[in-house]
């Protein structure tokens, strides 16, 4: 999953947690955000969610998607 942090009525970490719970599967996920706070970083780390800071650089996005694809193939 590639999810923005700031959503209308919730945040991306909550959405990722909800999707993982509903699917009963640990889905690889990355959070796209301009928020560089320690709180967001700590929570993402604790929940095994990668962070991509805005503005998103194409090379970083490609590397992350490649990593997630390899992780899925290994499952």
Backbone as CSV, one residue per row, in Angstrom:
resi,resn,N_x,N_y,N_z,CA_x,CA_y,CA_z,C_x,C_y,C_z
1,UNK,0.839,-1.172,0.000,0.000,0.000,0.000,0.883,1.233,0.000
2,UNK,0.470,2.202,-0.710,1.121,3.510,-0.735,0.047,4.510,-0.310
3,UNK,0.208,5.089,0.893,-0.861,5.873,1.496,-0.341,7.232,1.943
4,UNK,-1.101,8.269,1.657,-0.758,9.595,2.146,-1.086,9.655,3.634
5,UNK,-0.314,10.419,4.397,-0.557,10.529,5.836,-1.805,11.350,6.140
6,UNK,-1.943,12.491,5.510,-3.075,13.387,5.793,-4.267,13.046,4.913
7,UNK,-5.264,12.436,5.535,-6.507,12.100,4.857,-7.616,12.946,5.472
8,UNK,-8.775,12.940,4.885,-9.865,13.811,5.349,-10.184,13.644,6.832
9,UNK,-10.581,12.460,7.249,-11.051,12.262,8.619,-10.176,11.320,9.442
10,UNK,-9.046,10.916,8.916,-8.144,10.025,9.623,-6.754,10.221,9.063
11,UNK,-5.843,9.358,9.459,-4.504,9.460,8.887,-4.134,8.138,8.238
12,UNK,-3.096,8.191,7.437,-2.681,7.027,6.673,-2.271,5.834,7.517
13,UNK,-1.680,6.072,8.677,-1.293,4.958,9.545,-2.518,4.220,10.066
14,UNK,-3.559,4.978,10.404,-4.802,4.339,10.833,-5.392,3.501,9.701
15,UNK,-5.367,4.033,8.479,-5.909,3.307,7.328,-5.122,2.021,7.060
16,UNK,-3.812,2.091,7.138,-2.980,0.900,6.925,-3.301,-0.157,7.984
17,UNK,-3.398,0.270,9.233,-3.742,-0.666,10.310,-5.101,-1.301,10.093
18,UNK,-6.067,-0.507,9.667,-7.408,-1.012,9.393,-7.379,-2.052,8.268
19,UNK,-6.676,-1.746,7.179,-6.607,-2.679,6.045,-5.941,-3.984,6.456
20,UNK,-4.872,-3.896,7.216,-4.177,-5.106,7.675,-5.084,-5.948,8.561
21,UNK,-5.852,-5.294,9.424,-6.769,-6.015,10.310,-7.888,-6.667,9.512
22,UNK,-8.492,-5.924,8.606,-9.608,-6.452,7.822,-9.190,-7.621,6.936
23,UNK,-7.986,-7.542,6.382,-7.507,-8.606,5.502,-6.790,-9.716,6.258
24,UNK,-6.559,-9.478,7.549,-5.845,-10.433,8.392,-4.516,-10.848,7.746
25,UNK,-3.819,-9.812,7.238,-2.549,-10.045,6.544,-1.664,-8.815,6.718
26,UNK,-0.384,-9.048,6.929,0.553,-7.937,7.061,0.946,-7.456,5.662
27,UNK,0.278,-6.424,5.209,0.510,-5.868,3.885,1.701,-4.918,3.950
28,UNK,2.619,-5.031,2.996,3.705,-4.064,2.900,3.131,-2.689,2.638
29,UNK,3.653,-1.675,3.347,3.052,-0.354,3.223,4.100,0.746,3.353
30,UNK,3.813,1.854,2.692,4.650,3.050,2.800,3.729,4.248,2.986
31,UNK,4.181,5.155,3.815,3.452,6.364,4.127,4.108,7.527,3.407
32,UNK,3.323,8.277,2.637,3.825,9.461,1.946,3.421,10.663,2.784
33,UNK,4.405,11.450,3.229,4.081,12.547,4.127,5.118,13.659,4.095
34,UNK,4.652,14.849,4.397,5.552,15.979,4.601,5.818,16.157,6.092
35,UNK,5.105,15.407,6.925,5.258,15.475,8.380,6.522,14.717,8.775
36,UNK,7.480,15.426,9.328,8.741,14.805,9.729,8.865,14.696,11.255
37,UNK,7.743,14.714,11.936,7.763,14.681,13.398,8.234,13.326,13.921
38,UNK,8.819,13.373,15.107,9.287,12.138,15.751,8.126,11.189,16.016
39,UNK,6.969,11.741,16.357,5.803,10.919,16.653,5.400,10.066,15.434
40,UNK,5.311,10.683,14.278,4.915,9.955,13.071,5.983,8.927,12.713
41,UNK,7.235,9.305,12.789,8.327,8.377,12.465,8.339,7.179,13.416
42,UNK,8.159,7.433,14.702,8.185,6.345,15.684,7.015,5.387,15.476
43,UNK,5.851,5.941,15.241,4.682,5.087,15.029,4.825,4.261,13.750
44,UNK,5.288,4.890,12.677,5.482,4.160,11.421,6.489,3.030,11.619
45,UNK,7.567,3.310,12.297,8.580,2.283,12.551,8.000,1.126,13.366
46,UNK,7.258,1.451,14.414,6.658,0.431,15.269,5.661,-0.436,14.509
47,UNK,5.028,0.131,13.489,4.014,-0.586,12.716,4.565,-1.148,11.398
48,UNK,5.882,-1.122,11.246,6.554,-1.647,10.050,6.030,-0.999,8.768
49,UNK,5.980,0.340,8.808,5.540,1.122,7.652,6.704,2.018,7.233
50,UNK,7.106,1.929,5.986,8.161,2.794,5.456,7.627,4.208,5.291
51,UNK,8.532,5.177,5.297,8.128,6.572,5.099,8.814,7.119,3.852
52,UNK,8.025,7.786,3.030,8.553,8.530,1.892,8.180,9.987,2.134
53,UNK,9.184,10.826,2.243,8.935,12.242,2.501,8.591,12.984,1.218
54,UNK,7.651,13.917,1.367,7.314,14.811,0.261,8.327,15.934,0.224
55,UNK,8.675,16.431,-0.915,8.225,15.964,-2.227,8.870,14.614,-2.555
56,UNK,8.092,13.754,-3.174,8.543,12.396,-3.486,9.480,12.426,-4.682
57,UNK,10.653,11.845,-4.484,11.606,11.727,-5.597,11.337,10.412,-6.328
58,UNK,11.245,10.426,-7.639,10.919,9.223,-8.402,11.842,8.038,-8.099
59,UNK,13.120,8.281,-7.927,14.057,7.182,-7.669,13.746,6.493,-6.343
60,UNK,13.376,7.264,-5.337,13.023,6.696,-4.038,11.758,5.847,-4.161
61,UNK,10.774,6.342,-4.881,9.532,5.604,-5.077,9.778,4.300,-5.828
62,UNK,10.574,4.357,-6.873,10.893,3.134,-7.632,11.598,2.116,-6.748
63,UNK,12.559,2.559,-5.940,13.293,1.649,-5.061,12.361,1.000,-4.034
64,UNK,11.473,1.779,-3.472,10.545,1.236,-2.486,9.605,0.220,-3.126
65,UNK,9.041,0.553,-4.263,8.131,-0.379,-4.936,8.840,-1.672,-5.316
66,UNK,10.069,-1.578,-5.736,10.850,-2.767,-6.055,11.067,-3.621,-4.806
67,UNK,11.397,-2.964,-3.695,11.604,-3.676,-2.430,10.323,-4.387,-1.988
68,UNK,9.185,-3.691,-2.047,7.926,-4.289,-1.642,7.536,-5.456,-2.555
69,UNK,7.795,-5.313,-3.835,7.491,-6.395,-4.781,8.327,-7.638,-4.470
70,UNK,9.605,-7.445,-4.154,10.477,-8.573,-3.808,10.023,-9.229,-2.505
71,UNK,9.612,-8.432,-1.553,9.135,-8.974,-0.283,7.868,-9.799,-0.493
72,UNK,6.983,-9.333,-1.365,5.762,-10.081,-1.644,6.074,-11.398,-2.340
73,UNK,7.033,-11.388,-3.246,7.397,-12.596,-3.980,8.007,-13.648,-3.049
74,UNK,8.661,-13.188,-1.981,9.316,-14.096,-1.051,8.318,-14.760,-0.102
75,UNK,7.109,-14.223,-0.004,6.102,-14.786,0.924,5.533,-16.069,0.432
